[in-house]
Amino acid sequence: MCHYFQAVYDIVAQIPYGKVVSYGQIARMLGIPRSARTVGYAMRTCPEGLPWYRVIKADGSFSSGVMADLCRDLLLDEGITFLPDGRVDMSENQWNPASYPDEKT
């Protein structure tokens, strides 16, 4: 497994119950802000046991049509709130750690 993918998984493992992050947010946390798509590639092979469903698009929508219903159900179980159009309410549910340990400014 490549180092970048492992770094993505390390962040995903830290996402608290009842919170979500975007692909771009993870990329920024890694100090590579323009690599959201690569985060998405990493998430396609996310190891079992990680809360993969807590990683969504920046607008609160789901990237996977096949797993969207399961993702929504898992997030509902965690108390995540949704907007009337079905997207996650990012203003209420986004994880914002005090600082990103690896973020480069």
N, C-alpha and C positions, 0 to 999 in steps of 0.2 A: 504494500500500500504506500502511496506517495506521501511525503511529509505534509504537503498542503492539505490533502484529504484528511489526514489524522488531525491536523490543527482545526479543521472544520468540525470534526466529530467531537473534539475536546470542548469546543464552545457549545455545541448542541447538548452535550451532557450536562452543561451548567444551566440551561434554560429552566427557570423555576416553574413549578406546577402553576397553571393558570396564567401563564404569560406566553407570548409569541415573539418571534423575531423575523425579520425579512432576510432574504438572500443577500441583499446589498448591505444590510447592517452587519451580517457576519463578515462579509468582505472588508468592510471598514474596520471591524474589530481586529482583523488580521493584518491591517495596515496596507491592504491592496484594494482600495475602494472601487476600482473598475473591474473587479473580478466576480461580480454576482453570478454570472453565468457559470463560472467554474465551480462556485459553491453549489449550484444546481446539479452539476455533473457529479460532484461528491455525494450529494444527497440521494442520487439514484442508486448508490451502492452503500447506503447507510447501514452500519452493523445493527444486528438485532439488539434490542434492549434500549436503544436511544429513542428519545421522543421526537422522531422525524416529523410528526404532524404539527409540531410547534414552529416549524419553519415555513413561512408563507411569503407571498409576494408583498411588496411594499404598500400596495393599495388595499391589502387585506383579503385579496382573493387567493384561491388555491391554484397551484400550477398543474396539478394532476387531475384530469377529468375522471380517470379510472378510480382513483382513491379519494376523490373529493368528498363523497358522502361519508366514508369512514373517518376522514380527517375532521370533518364538521362534527360528527358524533363524538369523537374523542375530545375535541375542544369544548363542546357543550358540556360533557361530563366534568370538565375541569372548571366550569363556570365562566368560560369565555363568552363575551357578549358580541352580538352581531348587529350590523346596520340593517335597515329595512331591505336593502338590495341584496342581502345575503353575505356581504363581506364582513370580515372580522373588524370590529371597531378598534383600530390601531391606537387611537388616542387613549383608550381605556385599558388596553391589554398588552401593549408592547413592553417588552423587557428593556429597561434602560439602566444597565449597570452604572454605578457612579463613574467609573472610568474603564476604558478598554485597555487591559494590560499590555497588549501588543500593538495598539494603534500608534501609528506614526503621525506626528503633526507637522 
